[in-house]
């Protein structure tokens, strides 16, 4: 992932969001609250903070998909 941006609110469900920039230069909304997950590399586990992409949890995500609005 690239840069992380500030917090805003989802226009559909009003949940707090944070934003990141993908390796392709596109901005992606993330749920603002991170959760713990285990990342395993070469058999070694490390606990990391993870932000869920907001389109996976937002009840109104379909209204923001390309080609719909």
N, C-alpha and C positions, 0 to 999 in steps of 0.2 A: 504494500500500500504506500501511497504517497503521503501528502500533507493531511493533517487533521484540522478541522475548522470548528468554529464556535457552536453554541447551542441555539436552536430555534424550536418552533412548535409545528407539528404536522398540520397542514391545512384541512385535512379530513377528520382525524380523530383527536387532534390537539395534544398528542403525546409529545414529550420533549425529545428532540433529535440532536444528534451531533452529526457532522458531515466529514467525509474523507474524500480524497482524490485517488482514483484508481490508477494503476500503472498506465492505462490508456488515456489519462487526463480527464476523465469524466468524474463529476461529483456524485457521490452515493450517500443517501440518508441512512443513518444507523440509529438504533435505539440508544438513547443517552446513557442508560444504566448498563454497565458492563457486568458480565458474569464470569465465573472462574471455569476454566477448561484445562485439560491436559494436552499439551502438544508433545508428540513423541517423534524424535529424530534419532535414527540409528540405535533404537532400543532404549534411549534415555528419555524419560518423561520430565516435563517442566510445566508447572502451573502458570498459566497466563491469563490476563484479562481479555475478554472477547466481547465485541459489540455485535449484536445481531443486526443484519440488514433490515431496515424498517419495513420494506415491502413484504417481508416474511411474517410480520406480526400485525400490520395495520389492517383493520377490517375494510377500509376504503381503498386499498392498494390498487385494485383494478381500474379505478377512475384515473389513475396517473400513468397507466401504461401507454407507451407510444402508439399513436394512431387512434386513441379513444377520445382524447380531447384536443 
